[in-house]
Amino acid sequence: MAVNALVITGYGTNSHLETAHAARLAGADRADVVYFADIVTGKTRLADYHFLIFPGGFLDGDNLGAAQTAAMRWRYLCLDDGTPLLDSLNDFLAQGKLVLGICNGFQLLVKLGVLPALGGERFNRQVSLGHNNSARFEDRWTRLLPNPQCPCIFTKNLPLLTMPVRHGEGKIVALDDECLERLAVEGLIALQYADPKSGEATQAYPHNPNGSPFAIAGLTEPTGRVLGLMPHPEAFHHVTNHPGWTRGELDPPGTILFVNAVRHLREHVC
């Protein structure tokens, strides 16, 4: 069966086209870009898709905090038939389908409580993303270390990766110290910022561009079917996107995350 990906846009999202392109390059049969309003009005149904992607951008201009307003829309709006929008998202997740949140999309997933869902407790905010330690917008390429102990489907069996970041609010802030420790102990840290020479997780700036504890660049939840990350895999979908490609720096493109997702869906869902 076909793998259908849904890329949400609207309200300031600006990475939707390249995100849909990355999904197609990874083998998705469809990658539709749909306005959030079309979901609420029933023109588009989450149930018709297998792969839901929240791309990067500046939702609502980051007013009230990055993705805060969008999280409230998902939490409290209803579909045209009166069904809570959150119920449709919960049904989507319960069916074993996949969700990816990139940058602003990651900010949305943590503020909505889809991530990290410690103890299987979904839609309860346990972590957030705060301002970078540098107190500035960071726009740079980073090295990323996948966690081999993590259940995340997207990062399974991947080598060191290279992707760009472009954000002002990318530092993980947990509800408390216990919550932060559980992310590590339960293997929910999917990606960490790494030193480009040693390949090991780092807190050192600028390799860790925001000061996130445990060098967290991406999180999953207990099932491994949801990934949120601050770096932009869709911005590295071809070898020539990398600034070092003419020097022979041929790192795997970010689309490798999408490839893992599409492969999993073909084998287990579609």
Sequence and secondary structure as in RCSB ss.txt:
>XXXX:A:sequence
MAVNALVITGYGTNSHLETAHAARLAGADRADVVYFADIVTGKTRLADYHFLIFPGGFLDGDNLGAAQTAAMRWR
YLCLDDGTPLLDSLNDFLAQGKLVLGICNGFQLLVKLGVLPALGGERFNRQVSLGHNNSARFEDRWTRLLPNPQC
PCIFTKNLPLLTMPVRHGEGKIVALDDECLERLAVEGLIALQYADPKSGEATQAYPHNPNGSPFAIAGLTEPTGR
VLGLMPHPEAFHHVTNHPGWTRGELDPPGTILFVNAVRHLREHVC
>XXXX:A:secstr
   EEEEEE TTB  HHHHHHHHHHTT SEEEEEEHHHHHTTSS GGG SEEEE  B GGGGTTSTTHHHHHHHH
H B TTS BHHHHHHHHHHTT EEEEETHHHHHHHHHT S  GGG TTS  EEEE  TTSS EEEEEEEEE TT 
  STTTT   EEEEEEES  EEEESSHHHHHHHHHTT EEEEEE TTT SB   TTTSSS  GGGEEEEE TTS 
EEEESS GGG  SGGGSTTGGGT     THHHHHHHHHHHHHHT 
